[in-house]
Amino acid sequence: MFKIRTNRGEVFDTYGQSILEALQHNNVYLPVSCGGKGSCGRCKVRILEGKVTSRSYFGVTEIEKKDGYILACQSYPEGDILVEIPQKLITVSERISKVKADIVRKIFSKNVQLFQPLVKRLNLSVTPPTIEDSRADFDRLLEAIGRKLKITRKDGEQLADYLRQKRWSINVATQDDEIISFLETEEKIYALALDIGTTTVALALIDMEKGEIIDVASCYNSQIAYGDDVITRIVYAIENPKGLENLRKSIVNDINALINTLLIRHKDGEILYVVISGNTTMCHLFWGLNPKYIREEPYVPVFNHYPLWRASDGRVNLKNNVPLFTVPSVAGYVGGDIVSGVLATEIYKDEEIGLFIDIGTNGEIVVGNKDWLVTASTSAGPCFEGSGISCGMRATEGAIEAFSFDRERDTFEIKVIGEVDPIGICGSGMIDIVSELFKSGIIDQKGRLLQDSSRYVDLVEGELRFLISENCYISQADIDNIIRAKAAIYAGILTVLQEVGINENDISKVYLAGGFGEFLDVKKAIQIGMLPNISYERFVFLGNTSLTGAILCLLSRDLKNKAEEIAHKMTYLDLSRSKLFMDEYVSALFLPHTDIERFKIHSD
């Protein structure tokens, strides 16, 4: 047994494990794209003291090796060691896309009758028994309620004493046809809206009687330790004997930690309902369902419409019988998060045609109106969420989120989250950098860095890089990754529009969702050919619509039913079989596109 100390002051014991495994065992997670196989080079840490044995140095440069950098997944301590973990690798809370409370207020203000919370309080006066009236306690309770309801055995155990302690005047919380909990008079009824994202997990605590968002908490999805994207996690789940269980345990632990945080802050109520929104794979991994066939043609999930399971089924640290409603999916690669997004945008009830885009590891697209809805998903890869890029990171402190370049002076300005020294680049910063360098002639139309175009372009270890700071740069390989990602998103949008027989001018509004979408500079995204060349005024930023849609389901039985209807209504296009998509994708592998005419009007 050896001890691992970190630069953050933590001390862990290790028993023949790799450094990565020891960190994971102690709830310190690093983003490992390959699932710990040593093939992505993302888990680089620095050994400050002690010796290790490393099986592979994939992705570690000779200079880094001399400085003590190793791959955590491929390295084993030979004794006690001190490890430096770069801040950008530690999966802690980040600046997330905020819930748009104004969206919720707007929807309910237009139709106050929509406000129908899934959990309700009943204030009851129960008739006490007498020698002449010796009916059972539960029969008296049902008489006071005025209809038949179910009750759990555990609550049934408490009923007799509870009625008498409260002198037959009680409060109960109900949902549908059952009693969920007994309540104290001043106790608040809370519920949770839960967004399980591939990268981030977010919870919103809702006061069900007031219809208000009380608090929001978030963290990284710890499944990142087993892979950045859904495909890598599916492979890990099916190739490892305990893979699915490890993935499930990771996400459940994240959720329970967030719940604990919220309950510490708000001790005056009880959480009695949960609505879960997430992509199809994330929901399968949360429920412990085999995701294998989502990855294999014809890409079939176990469920699109889930039963109403309970907190005990989901291993969530709430009262066992608390209902967990999962927003339904459409297909293997279009999940409940997109259904939630359509619910939040209300394009399902508009006369005009709207376009909804959720930009993340996948780029999901929905186009339609009140009469029809068509959806598709394209794999953009994890680069916009900080992975697969040399200095990529999520939108947290130290990340470059904006960049501007002065060609005449050969200088640039950056905006860094937290106003600290830059340690990496988040998605919006990547778009800005590529756009500005292309506009300034430092990158050509094929995405190639031009060596003599700027004093900041340098050849380092045989690779051209644009140097931003001592530890932060964007390389030729990074630019290639970004161009592939933007091409996939643009090709997906164009393919869907062409398949339904419309063009960009037929779109009334373009709704952008997701944490990345909220901070995106639309003008620069158009300049590099990621978004269609539509007037900027038509773009609407909605933040985390997955979480917003889950909130709407909690607060309205009609909207919860509408989510089910939307999932049934949407037609799914499989882009993996589409020649049109491949043609559009290849054409989009340039800046901004092979057809420059498409981007002339709004890109100057």
TORKOLMAR-973826 format. One record per residue (C-alpha): x, y, z; residue in one letter. Coordinates in steps of 0.02 Angstrom, whole numbers. Example, Ala and Ser with C-alpha at 12.3 -4.5 7.8 and 13.67 -1.06 7.14 Angstrom:
2
> c1 | c2 | c3 | type
> 615 | -225 | 390 | A
> 684 | -53 | 357 | S
! end
This chain:
604
> c1 | c2 | c3 | type
> 0 | 0 | 0 | M
> 65 | 172 | -48 | F
> 0 | 347 | -19 | K
> -47 | 470 | -155 | I
> -44 | 654 | -108 | R
> -112 | 786 | -226 | T
> -72 | 970 | -247 | N
> -245 | 1005 | -173 | R
> -195 | 931 | -5 | G
> -286 | 764 | -23 | E
> -207 | 601 | 35 | V
> -265 | 432 | -33 | F
> -210 | 253 | -8 | D
> -181 | 146 | -162 | T
> -176 | -44 | -171 | Y
> -93 | -90 | -335 | G
> -209 | 25 | -432 | Q
> -165 | 146 | -569 | S
> -161 | 328 | -515 | I
> -323 | 356 | -612 | L
> -411 | 211 | -523 | E
> -352 | 273 | -353 | A
> -418 | 448 | -390 | L
> -585 | 380 | -451 | Q
> -600 | 272 | -296 | H
> -585 | 431 | -193 | N
> -710 | 532 | -298 | N
> -581 | 634 | -392 | V
> -626 | 619 | -576 | Y
> -523 | 662 | -728 | L
> -599 | 675 | -903 | P
> -541 | 515 | -989 | V
> -601 | 507 | -1169 | S
> -547 | 327 | -1197 | C
> -616 | 255 | -1035 | G
> -442 | 231 | -961 | G
> -364 | 131 | -1103 | K
> -218 | 250 | -1129 | G
> -269 | 298 | -1304 | S
> -330 | 477 | -1283 | C
> -189 | 560 | -1184 | G
> -313 | 666 | -1086 | R
> -272 | 614 | -907 | C
> -99 | 692 | -900 | K
> -42 | 733 | -723 | V
> 128 | 782 | -656 | R
> 229 | 683 | -529 | I
> 311 | 808 | -411 | L
> 385 | 681 | -289 | E
> 411 | 493 | -294 | G
> 425 | 366 | -433 | K
> 297 | 280 | -543 | V
> 298 | 144 | -675 | T
> 212 | 196 | -837 | S
> 151 | 73 | -967 | R
> 120 | 206 | -1100 | S
> 155 | 389 | -1134 | Y
> 30 | 411 | -1275 | F
> 3 | 598 | -1304 | G
> 140 | 650 | -1182 | V
> 275 | 752 | -1270 | T
> 460 | 730 | -1234 | E
> 465 | 901 | -1149 | I
> 314 | 855 | -1041 | E
> 395 | 687 | -998 | K
> 552 | 776 | -938 | K
> 441 | 889 | -830 | D
> 365 | 737 | -746 | G
> 202 | 718 | -841 | Y
> 127 | 545 | -856 | I
> -41 | 466 | -899 | L
> -138 | 433 | -739 | A
> -225 | 282 | -817 | C
> -61 | 199 | -867 | Q
> 47 | 238 | -715 | S
> 70 | 144 | -551 | Y
> 159 | 210 | -395 | P
> 319 | 125 | -339 | E
> 304 | 212 | -170 | G
> 223 | 365 | -94 | D
> 200 | 502 | -224 | I
> 146 | 684 | -240 | L
> 37 | 718 | -393 | V
> -4 | 885 | -471 | E
> -176 | 883 | -551 | I
> -204 | 1029 | -671 | P
> -355 | 1130 | -615 | Q
> -438 | 1115 | -785 | K
> -446 | 925 | -767 | L
> -536 | 921 | -600 | I
> -721 | 892 | -622 | T
> -797 | 1018 | -504 | V
> -940 | 1141 | -521 | S
> -936 | 1250 | -676 | E
> -1029 | 1402 | -739 | R
> -1183 | 1317 | -813 | I
> -1319 | 1376 | -927 | S
> -1448 | 1456 | -813 | K
> -1628 | 1404 | -806 | V
> -1732 | 1533 | -896 | K
> -1862 | 1567 | -762 | A
> -1940 | 1697 | -876 | D
> -1985 | 1559 | -1000 | I
> -2081 | 1468 | -864 | V
> -2169 | 1627 | -808 | R
> -2213 | 1676 | -986 | K
> -2293 | 1508 | -1026 | I
> -2400 | 1506 | -871 | F
> -2445 | 1691 | -882 | S
> -2521 | 1659 | -1054 | K
> -2631 | 1521 | -983 | N
> -2648 | 1518 | -793 | V
> -2751 | 1359 | -805 | Q
> -2593 | 1267 | -859 | L
> -2529 | 1278 | -680 | F
> -2572 | 1103 | -617 | Q
> -2430 | 1041 | -506 | P
> -2403 | 853 | -505 | L
> -2402 | 854 | -314 | V
> -2538 | 938 | -212 | K
> -2569 | 972 | -28 | R
> -2734 | 921 | 51 | L
> -2783 | 1000 | 217 | N
> -2902 | 874 | 296 | L
> -3018 | 865 | 444 | S
> -3047 | 682 | 480 | V
> -3199 | 627 | 581 | T
> -3138 | 547 | 743 | P
> -3206 | 374 | 786 | P
> -3336 | 346 | 921 | T
> -3411 | 193 | 1001 | I
> -3553 | 211 | 877 | E
> -3437 | 240 | 728 | D
> -3290 | 120 | 731 | S
> -3243 | 124 | 548 | R
> -3059 | 97 | 505 | A
> -2942 | 246 | 510 | D
> -2904 | 233 | 323 | F
> -3090 | 234 | 279 | D
> -3107 | 396 | 378 | R
> -2960 | 470 | 286 | L
> -3035 | 427 | 117 | L
> -3201 | 502 | 170 | E
> -3113 | 666 | 210 | A
> -3022 | 662 | 43 | I
> -3182 | 623 | -53 | G
> -3106 | 492 | -169 | R
> -3009 | 331 | -163 | K
> -2820 | 343 | -150 | L
> -2682 | 216 | -124 | K
> -2562 | 221 | 22 | I
> -2395 | 133 | 46 | T
> -2376 | 3 | 181 | R
> -2247 | 112 | 270 | K
> -2365 | 260 | 277 | D
> -2503 | 142 | 329 | G
> -2396 | 94 | 479 | E
> -2392 | 276 | 534 | Q
> -2572 | 321 | 498 | L
> -2653 | 276 | 664 | A
> -2529 | 370 | 774 | D
> -2517 | 515 | 652 | Y
> -2705 | 546 | 651 | L
> -2715 | 548 | 839 | R
> -2557 | 652 | 866 | Q
> -2629 | 784 | 750 | K
> -2801 | 773 | 831 | R
> -2878 | 718 | 665 | W
> -2828 | 876 | 573 | S
> -2690 | 830 | 450 | I
> -2597 | 880 | 292 | N
> -2556 | 753 | 156 | V
> -2467 | 766 | -10 | A
> -2546 | 673 | -156 | T
> -2506 | 634 | -337 | Q
> -2630 | 555 | -456 | D
> -2714 | 415 | -359 | D
> -2599 | 398 | -209 | E
> -2542 | 479 | -48 | I
> -2355 | 513 | -57 | I
> -2322 | 586 | 115 | S
> -2393 | 657 | 275 | F
> -2344 | 839 | 300 | L
> -2318 | 957 | 443 | E
> -2424 | 1115 | 432 | T
> -2280 | 1230 | 384 | E
> -2185 | 1101 | 282 | E
> -2159 | 1149 | 100 | K
> -2188 | 1034 | -48 | I
> -2035 | 1029 | -158 | Y
> -1998 | 937 | -319 | A
> -1842 | 915 | -426 | L
> -1815 | 948 | -609 | A
> -1662 | 848 | -660 | L
> -1560 | 868 | -819 | D
> -1437 | 726 | -847 | I
> -1318 | 793 | -978 | G
> -1171 | 701 | -1052 | T
> -1055 | 831 | -976 | T
> -1155 | 917 | -839 | T
> -1289 | 867 | -715 | V
> -1407 | 1004 | -658 | A
> -1550 | 1007 | -532 | L
> -1683 | 1138 | -503 | A
> -1778 | 1139 | -338 | L
> -1960 | 1189 | -363 | I
> -2089 | 1251 | -238 | D
> -2239 | 1156 | -305 | M
> -2371 | 1265 | -222 | E
> -2299 | 1431 | -279 | K
> -2232 | 1368 | -444 | G
> -2064 | 1450 | -411 | E
> -1885 | 1396 | -447 | I
> -1806 | 1402 | -274 | I
> -1628 | 1347 | -311 | D
> -1515 | 1268 | -442 | V
> -1364 | 1157 | -416 | A
> -1247 | 1075 | -541 | S
> -1089 | 974 | -560 | C
> -994 | 881 | -694 | Y
> -1062 | 711 | -743 | N
> -933 | 596 | -661 | S
> -958 | 470 | -802 | Q
> -830 | 579 | -892 | I
> -703 | 470 | -801 | A
> -758 | 326 | -914 | Y
> -776 | 422 | -1078 | G
> -819 | 594 | -1146 | D
> -962 | 546 | -1260 | D
> -1109 | 425 | -1261 | V
> -1027 | 302 | -1382 | I
> -872 | 282 | -1274 | T
> -981 | 255 | -1120 | R
> -1089 | 127 | -1209 | I
> -932 | 33 | -1260 | V
> -868 | 40 | -1081 | Y
> -1036 | -22 | -1016 | A
> -1040 | -175 | -1128 | I
> -855 | -221 | -1131 | E
> -825 | -219 | -943 | N
> -910 | -341 | -823 | P
> -952 | -200 | -702 | K
> -957 | -62 | -833 | G
> -1143 | -25 | -828 | L
> -1144 | -31 | -638 | E
> -995 | 88 | -628 | N
> -1078 | 212 | -745 | L
> -1242 | 201 | -651 | R
> -1158 | 223 | -483 | K
> -1064 | 377 | -547 | S
> -1220 | 469 | -604 | I
> -1325 | 419 | -454 | V
> -1188 | 479 | -336 | N
> -1183 | 645 | -428 | D
> -1371 | 666 | -413 | I
> -1376 | 617 | -229 | N
> -1234 | 738 | -191 | A
> -1330 | 879 | -273 | L
> -1490 | 832 | -183 | I
> -1396 | 834 | -19 | N
> -1329 | 1007 | -60 | T
> -1503 | 1073 | -96 | L
> -1580 | 997 | 60 | L
> -1443 | 1072 | 169 | I
> -1491 | 1242 | 98 | R
> -1679 | 1212 | 111 | H
> -1727 | 1114 | 266 | K
> -1906 | 1177 | 271 | D
> -1982 | 1054 | 149 | G
> -1983 | 880 | 73 | E
> -1943 | 830 | -106 | I
> -2092 | 728 | -166 | L
> -2077 | 716 | -356 | Y
> -1936 | 709 | -484 | V
> -1941 | 739 | -672 | V
> -1789 | 674 | -765 | I
> -1736 | 745 | -934 | S
> -1586 | 682 | -1030 | G
> -1528 | 603 | -1191 | N
> -1575 | 423 | -1222 | T
> -1408 | 348 | -1170 | T
> -1394 | 451 | -1010 | M
> -1569 | 397 | -956 | C
> -1527 | 215 | -991 | H
> -1367 | 227 | -889 | L
> -1459 | 311 | -745 | F
> -1590 | 173 | -739 | W
> -1461 | 35 | -766 | G
> -1535 | -16 | -934 | L
> -1426 | -104 | -1063 | N
> -1375 | 30 | -1191 | P
> -1292 | -94 | -1310 | K
> -1422 | -88 | -1448 | Y
> -1428 | 101 | -1454 | I
> -1256 | 91 | -1534 | R
> -1295 | -52 | -1654 | E
> -1401 | -34 | -1811 | E
> -1550 | -5 | -1809 | P
> -1508 | 92 | -1648 | Y
> -1649 | 33 | -1535 | V
> -1666 | 87 | -1351 | P
> -1747 | -19 | -1216 | V
> -1875 | 118 | -1183 | F
> -1930 | 277 | -1266 | N
> -2077 | 296 | -1146 | H
> -2028 | 245 | -970 | Y
> -2139 | 176 | -832 | P
> -2166 | 289 | -681 | L
> -2033 | 213 | -570 | W
> -1990 | 265 | -393 | R
> -1843 | 340 | -298 | A
> -1800 | 168 | -229 | S
> -1789 | 100 | -408 | D
> -1674 | 242 | -456 | G
> -1567 | 230 | -297 | R
> -1605 | 413 | -264 | V
> -1592 | 467 | -82 | N
> -1773 | 521 | -60 | L
> -1925 | 438 | 14 | K
> -1938 | 267 | -71 | N
> -2107 | 296 | -154 | N
> -2067 | 468 | -228 | V
> -2113 | 458 | -414 | P
> -1977 | 480 | -546 | L
> -2051 | 530 | -713 | F
> -1931 | 516 | -861 | T
> -1968 | 634 | -1006 | V
> -1993 | 517 | -1156 | P
> -1866 | 498 | -1296 | S
> -1895 | 495 | -1483 | V
> -1756 | 377 | -1539 | A
> -1586 | 310 | -1490 | G
> -1502 | 478 | -1523 | Y
> -1643 | 600 | -1490 | V
> -1691 | 596 | -1307 | G
> -1804 | 677 | -1179 | G
> -1689 | 828 | -1170 | D
> -1743 | 873 | -1347 | I
> -1926 | 840 | -1309 | V
> -1905 | 957 | -1160 | S
> -1826 | 1086 | -1276 | G
> -1972 | 1080 | -1398 | V
> -2091 | 1099 | -1250 | L
> -1996 | 1253 | -1190 | A
> -1988 | 1336 | -1361 | T
> -2173 | 1304 | -1398 | E
> -2135 | 1278 | -1582 | I
> -2257 | 1133 | -1571 | Y
> -2400 | 1260 | -1564 | K
> -2337 | 1393 | -1686 | D
> -2404 | 1427 | -1860 | E
> -2232 | 1480 | -1923 | E
> -2087 | 1359 | -1944 | I
> -1956 | 1359 | -1806 | G
> -1783 | 1280 | -1795 | L
> -1720 | 1214 | -1628 | F
> -1535 | 1170 | -1607 | I
> -1457 | 1097 | -1450 | D
> -1268 | 1107 | -1468 | I
> -1167 | 988 | -1361 | G
> -1072 | 826 | -1386 | T
> -1211 | 790 | -1510 | N
> -1299 | 922 | -1611 | G
> -1485 | 886 | -1604 | E
> -1598 | 975 | -1727 | I
> -1787 | 996 | -1733 | V
> -1882 | 1089 | -1868 | V
> -2070 | 1111 | -1880 | G
> -2227 | 1194 | -1814 | N
> -2398 | 1146 | -1744 | K
> -2431 | 1027 | -1889 | D
> -2269 | 930 | -1899 | W
> -2100 | 906 | -1815 | L
> -1944 | 824 | -1889 | V
> -1787 | 788 | -1790 | T
> -1611 | 722 | -1816 | A
> -1447 | 706 | -1721 | S
> -1270 | 731 | -1782 | T
> -1112 | 687 | -1687 | S
> -1014 | 847 | -1664 | A
> -892 | 765 | -1545 | G
> -845 | 832 | -1374 | P
> -730 | 973 | -1431 | C
> -854 | 1114 | -1395 | F
> -870 | 1046 | -1218 | E
> -683 | 1049 | -1189 | G
> -623 | 878 | -1243 | S
> -517 | 826 | -1391 | G
> -433 | 997 | -1395 | I
> -255 | 1022 | -1330 | S
> -303 | 1162 | -1209 | C
> -490 | 1130 | -1212 | G
> -591 | 1144 | -1052 | M
> -768 | 1175 | -996 | R
> -839 | 1347 | -962 | A
> -764 | 1367 | -790 | T
> -639 | 1485 | -709 | E
> -485 | 1510 | -815 | G
> -567 | 1469 | -981 | A
> -550 | 1588 | -1128 | I
> -730 | 1623 | -1180 | E
> -702 | 1766 | -1304 | A
> -562 | 1816 | -1421 | F
> -532 | 1962 | -1540 | S
> -384 | 1993 | -1655 | F
> -313 | 2156 | -1722 | D
> -232 | 2112 | -1890 | R
> -145 | 2279 | -1915 | E
> -57 | 2273 | -1747 | R
> -42 | 2084 | -1741 | D
> -113 | 2083 | -1565 | T
> -263 | 2003 | -1482 | F
> -377 | 2023 | -1332 | E
> -456 | 1884 | -1232 | I
> -597 | 1871 | -1106 | K
> -568 | 1741 | -970 | V
> -701 | 1674 | -854 | I
> -662 | 1735 | -678 | G
> -542 | 1866 | -746 | E
> -391 | 1759 | -704 | V
> -243 | 1698 | -807 | D
> -301 | 1582 | -947 | P
> -276 | 1396 | -924 | I
> -383 | 1334 | -1068 | G
> -515 | 1371 | -1200 | I
> -701 | 1332 | -1188 | C
> -820 | 1306 | -1335 | G
> -869 | 1487 | -1366 | S
> -685 | 1537 | -1359 | G
> -641 | 1406 | -1490 | M
> -771 | 1476 | -1611 | I
> -706 | 1653 | -1581 | D
> -525 | 1604 | -1609 | I
> -556 | 1509 | -1772 | V
> -669 | 1648 | -1836 | S
> -548 | 1789 | -1795 | E
> -395 | 1699 | -1862 | L
> -486 | 1655 | -2022 | F
> -548 | 1833 | -2045 | K
> -369 | 1897 | -2016 | S
> -290 | 1778 | -2141 | G
> -196 | 1676 | -2012 | I
> -299 | 1523 | -2057 | I
> -341 | 1488 | -2238 | D
> -505 | 1419 | -2309 | Q
> -447 | 1240 | -2282 | K
> -415 | 1279 | -2100 | G
> -227 | 1277 | -2112 | R
> -123 | 1388 | -1998 | L
> -5 | 1495 | -2103 | L
> 167 | 1497 | -2021 | Q
> 224 | 1672 | -2070 | D
> 54 | 1757 | -2046 | S
> 78 | 1811 | -1864 | S
> 212 | 1819 | -1730 | R
> 101 | 1706 | -1625 | Y
> 108 | 1562 | -1749 | V
> 253 | 1447 | -1707 | D
> 314 | 1272 | -1747 | L
> 322 | 1172 | -1585 | V
> 378 | 990 | -1589 | E
> 337 | 980 | -1774 | G
> 162 | 1055 | -1753 | E
> 101 | 1230 | -1795 | L
> 17 | 1318 | -1649 | R
> -59 | 1488 | -1618 | F
> 12 | 1537 | -1447 | L
> -105 | 1630 | -1330 | I
> -10 | 1618 | -1166 | S
> 131 | 1517 | -1091 | E
> 17 | 1368 | -1061 | N
> -124 | 1400 | -1183 | C
> -130 | 1379 | -1371 | Y
> -231 | 1311 | -1515 | I
> -146 | 1188 | -1632 | S
> -174 | 1135 | -1812 | Q
> -251 | 972 | -1750 | A
> -369 | 1071 | -1638 | D
> -426 | 1179 | -1784 | I
> -457 | 1022 | -1887 | D
> -565 | 952 | -1746 | N
> -666 | 1112 | -1732 | I
> -695 | 1118 | -1920 | I
> -757 | 938 | -1919 | R
> -875 | 977 | -1775 | A
> -946 | 1135 | -1855 | K
> -965 | 1043 | -2020 | A
> -1068 | 905 | -1937 | A
> -1186 | 1031 | -1858 | I
> -1209 | 1134 | -2016 | Y
> -1230 | 979 | -2125 | A
> -1360 | 911 | -2005 | G
> -1461 | 1072 | -2011 | I
> -1454 | 1085 | -2201 | L
> -1498 | 902 | -2225 | T
> -1653 | 914 | -2115 | V
> -1711 | 1072 | -2203 | L
> -1688 | 994 | -2374 | Q
> -1773 | 832 | -2323 | E
> -1931 | 927 | -2274 | V
> -1924 | 1036 | -2429 | G
> -1884 | 1207 | -2354 | I
> -1734 | 1323 | -2347 | N
> -1658 | 1445 | -2223 | E
> -1774 | 1587 | -2275 | N
> -1926 | 1486 | -2220 | D
> -1866 | 1485 | -2039 | I
> -1954 | 1612 | -1926 | S
> -1847 | 1585 | -1770 | K
> -1690 | 1487 | -1729 | V
> -1686 | 1431 | -1547 | Y
> -1514 | 1391 | -1476 | L
> -1505 | 1284 | -1320 | A
> -1375 | 1209 | -1206 | G
> -1235 | 1284 | -1101 | G
> -1126 | 1310 | -1254 | F
> -1269 | 1387 | -1354 | G
> -1302 | 1519 | -1221 | E
> -1128 | 1597 | -1233 | F
> -1104 | 1576 | -1420 | L
> -1069 | 1728 | -1530 | D
> -1191 | 1692 | -1672 | V
> -1104 | 1808 | -1793 | K
> -939 | 1715 | -1774 | K
> -1025 | 1546 | -1781 | A
> -1098 | 1598 | -1948 | I
> -930 | 1665 | -2007 | Q
> -850 | 1493 | -1990 | I
> -1000 | 1406 | -2068 | G
> -1072 | 1319 | -1915 | M
> -1245 | 1399 | -1920 | L
> -1351 | 1446 | -2070 | P
> -1331 | 1624 | -2133 | N
> -1492 | 1692 | -2060 | I
> -1521 | 1867 | -1993 | S
> -1452 | 1879 | -1816 | Y
> -1619 | 1946 | -1754 | E
> -1700 | 1777 | -1785 | R
> -1588 | 1688 | -1658 | F
> -1658 | 1661 | -1483 | V
> -1549 | 1600 | -1337 | F
> -1642 | 1488 | -1214 | L
> -1508 | 1415 | -1101 | G
> -1538 | 1243 | -1027 | N
> -1703 | 1196 | -1108 | T
> -1686 | 1017 | -1048 | S
> -1701 | 1079 | -869 | L
> -1834 | 1208 | -915 | T
> -1941 | 1075 | -998 | G
> -1927 | 963 | -845 | A
> -1988 | 1108 | -737 | I
> -2136 | 1136 | -852 | L
> -2183 | 951 | -836 | C
> -2177 | 965 | -646 | L
> -2290 | 1116 | -640 | L
> -2420 | 1063 | -767 | S
> -2505 | 897 | -793 | R
> -2560 | 958 | -965 | D
> -2381 | 1000 | -1014 | L
> -2319 | 832 | -948 | K
> -2448 | 749 | -1061 | N
> -2395 | 866 | -1202 | K
> -2216 | 804 | -1185 | A
> -2279 | 627 | -1215 | E
> -2376 | 689 | -1366 | E
> -2225 | 782 | -1437 | I
> -2116 | 626 | -1423 | A
> -2247 | 526 | -1519 | H
> -2269 | 664 | -1649 | K
> -2087 | 692 | -1698 | M
> -2021 | 606 | -1855 | T
> -1840 | 549 | -1838 | Y
> -1716 | 560 | -1982 | L
> -1566 | 443 | -1971 | D
> -1423 | 546 | -2043 | L
> -1301 | 401 | -2037 | S
> -1389 | 328 | -2190 | R
> -1407 | 492 | -2282 | S
> -1299 | 523 | -2437 | K
> -1363 | 702 | -2435 | L
> -1290 | 725 | -2260 | F
> -1120 | 657 | -2312 | M
> -1116 | 771 | -2464 | D
> -1159 | 922 | -2356 | E
> -1032 | 870 | -2225 | Y
> -889 | 858 | -2349 | V
> -937 | 1026 | -2423 | S
> -937 | 1104 | -2250 | A
> -757 | 1050 | -2210 | L
> -696 | 1221 | -2263 | F
> -706 | 1397 | -2192 | L
> -843 | 1444 | -2202 | P
> -895 | 1321 | -2339 | H
> -851 | 1269 | -2516 | T
> -999 | 1376 | -2572 | D
> -942 | 1545 | -2505 | I
> -1095 | 1630 | -2580 | E
> -1202 | 1553 | -2441 | R
> -1112 | 1660 | -2311 | F
> -1089 | 1828 | -2395 | K
> -1240 | 1926 | -2332 | I
> -1216 | 1921 | -2142 | H
> -1035 | 1865 | -2122 | S
> -946 | 2030 | -2149 | D
! end
